[in-house]
Amino acid sequence: MKTIVVIPTYNEIENIPNLIQKIHSYLPEIDILIVDDNSPDGTAQFIEKLKAENPKIHLIVRQKKMGLGTAYCTGFQYALDNGFDIVMQMDADFSHDPKDLSVFLKEIRNYDLVIGSRYIHGINVVNWPLSRLFLSKGANVYTRLITRMPIQDATGGFKCFRADFLRYIDLKHIRSNGYSFQIEMNYRMWRLGARIKELDIIFNDRRSGSSKMNKKIIYEAMWKVWILRFSLKLNKELDNIKKLIKNNVPVR
């Protein structure tokens, strides 16, 4: 199946050259799309040179820093417009192990969404401070209680989608970022009846560079789960789309 990995970047020049090399050392046949928010450190310029030498490398440069969620939506739309069957997402900082990509590709044969889970069997997180770990674990408990999603790690960013199901998501109207974006995508997939699999992974804190986490991202996720759970408009819309899916009617 034609596969692409979408990787948003902002100031990841320390990580992205090695990450691309690692991905293609394990899976040379898959495409890689970098969605860069005009990084001042030269990330996009490096990818531009690499892209000229390797047709498996793709690049979208946005005018300014616009957030993780919209970067992924831009990448997902590119994948759908260019006929990819499988769309994957991962961080640029080696928090997600490229070795796991092949396992995702095996599992996605029987599912619509595969989520790399840090919490499916205990806690598989390396080198995080306790404060960050408690925040992440607590956010997932909070999310499950409010949304009722049966997902242990709703905030993780290592995922694999089947493109034919991803097409049912209205990407143009998603404005969430960070934790909130991951939760919203999972919620939409779950409410539409997607077959979801959580895959056990080990999450490592970034090798270099600085974290993009901030209080705004945390607060956004806190209120977003209430909107997802109780928005009559959104849930009615999802119910209508679910009926179309059941009847094999294309949405777009």
N, C-alpha and C positions, 0 to 999 in steps of 0.2 A: 504494500500500500504506500502511496506517495505521502511522505511524512515531512513535517517542518517543525522546528523548535523555535518558539518565539522568546526572545530574551530582551527585556527592556534594560537600558543602560543610562546612567548619569554619572560621569566621572569614574569609569571602571577600566581605565587603561592598564591598571596594574593586574587585573584579573582576566579580561576578555581574550587576550591573545592565547593564553594557556588554556582557557576554557574551550575555545573553538578547536584548538589542537586536540584536546582530550576527547571531545565529543566525536570528532571525525576519526580518531584512533580506534574507537569502539564501534562506531556506526558511520562509515564513510559515505554511505548511500543517502543519508538524510540531509535535508536542507536546513540552514540556520538563518533566521531573520533577526537582525538586531534593530530594535526601535530605540533610537537615541534622542534624548531631549537636548540636543545642541550642547553636549558636554564641553566645557572649556579646557579639559585636559587632553583633547585630541583623540578621544575614543572614536568618533565618527570618521575622522581622517584616516585612522589606521584601518578601519573596516573598509573604507572606500578603496584603499590600495589592495587589500586582501580580496575584495569582491572582483576586482579587475582580473585577478589571477585564477579565481575559483568560482565557477557558475553556481555552486551550491551555497554560496554566501549571498545574502540579501541585506539591504540596508534601507531603513526609513529614518530620515532626520526631521525632527519636529523643530519648530522655531524657538521654543523655550521649554523650561521645565514645567510639564503639564500634569504630572502624576502617573503613578503606576497603573491604575485601572484603565485610564484612557489609552495608555501605551499598549496594554494588552489588547484592548478592543481594536485598536488600529492594526495591530499585528494579526489578530484573528480574522479581521475583514480581508486583509491582504491574502491570507491563506485560503479563505473561502473563494475569493475572486480568482485565484490562480489554480484552482482545481486540486488542492491537497485533500487527501482522505483522512489523515490523522494530524491533529494540531496539538503540540505539546507546549508547555510553558515551564520555565525554570528561572532561578535567580542567576545573576552574573558573577556572584562572589564566591562560588564553590561551596555555598551552604548545601547545595544539592549535588549529589555525586553523579557525574555523567555515566558511571557504570550502570546505574539503575535504569537508564533509558531503555535498554533492551528488555528489561523485565516489564516495564510499562507497555511496550509494544506487543508483548505476548499476551498480557492481560486484556488489552483493549479489544482483542478479537471477540471477546464475549461480553463486553460492557460498552456503555456510551461515555462514561467518565471514570477514569482511574485517578485516585487521589493519593499522593505520597503522604502517609500519615506518621506523625511523630508520636502519636499517643494510642495507637491501636493495641499495642502490647506494652503497657507501662509507659515509660517516658524515654524516648530515644533522642536526646538532645545533648550535644557535646560543646563545652566551653561557653555556655551561657551563664551569666550571673543569676543568682536565685531570684532577684527581683524581676528580671525579664522572663524567666521560666514561669514564675507564679502568675505574671500578667498573661502570658500566652495560654497557659492551662486554664486559668480562671475565665478568660475570654471564651474559650471553647465550651466550658460548662454553662456559662451564661447564655451563649448562643443556642445550645441544645435546649435549655429550659424554655426559652422564649419562642424560638422558631419551630421546635419539635422535630428538627432534622435528626435522623439517626446517624449522624456523622461525628466521629470522635475528634477529627482534626479539620474543622471547617475554615480555619484561618491560614492553612499552609498554602504555599505557592508553587508546589511541584505537582503538575497535573498533566493529564492526557485526555483529549476529547476526540470523539468521532465527529468528523466534520458534518456528516449528514444530520446529526442531532444538534450540533452547535448552531446550525442554520436557523433553528427555531428561537434562538435567543436574540432579542432586539438590542444589538450592540450599540446602536446609535444613541440610545436613551440611557445608557449606563454611565454614571458620573462618579461612582464610588472609587475610592483609592485604598491602597494598603489592605489591612485586615478586612475592611468593609467590602472591598471589591471581591475578595476571595469568598466571603460569606454570601454575597449576593449571587455570584455565579453558581455556587453550590445550591443555593435555595431555588433558583430558577430551574436548574436542571432537575432537582429532586421533585419540585412541584409539577414539572412536566412529565414525570414518570420515567426519567432516565434510569438505566441500569447502572448503579454506582458501586464501585469496588474501592475499598481503602487498602492500600499496599504498604506494608511495613517498611519504613526507611530509617536511616540514621541521619539526623540533621546536625551539621557542623556550623559553628559560628563562622562568619566571614574570615577569609585568610588575610585580607588587607583592604584598605579603604575604610570609609566610615559608614555607619548604619544610617538609613534614611528614616528610621522610626522617630516619631515625635508625638506630642500630646494631641495635636489635631487629628492624627490618624486614629488614635485610641478613642477620642470622643466621638468621632464619626461612626466608628463601629458600634459604639454603645447605643446610639440612637437609631442606627440603621436597622438593627435587628427588629426593633419595634415596628418600624415602617413596613418591613418585609412581612411580618406576621399579621399585621392588622390593616394594611392598606386594602380596602375593598376594591379599588380600581385595579391595582396590580394583580391581586389574586383572581379577580374575575377574568382579567386578560389571560392569565396563565391557564385558567380552567378552559377557556375557549380554545386556546392553542393546543391544549392537551387532547381535546376532542378531535381537532384536525389531525394530530399525530396518530391517534387511534384509528382514524379513517384513512390514513396514508394520503392526506391532502397537503401538498406543499404550501408553506406559509409565504415564502419568497424565493 
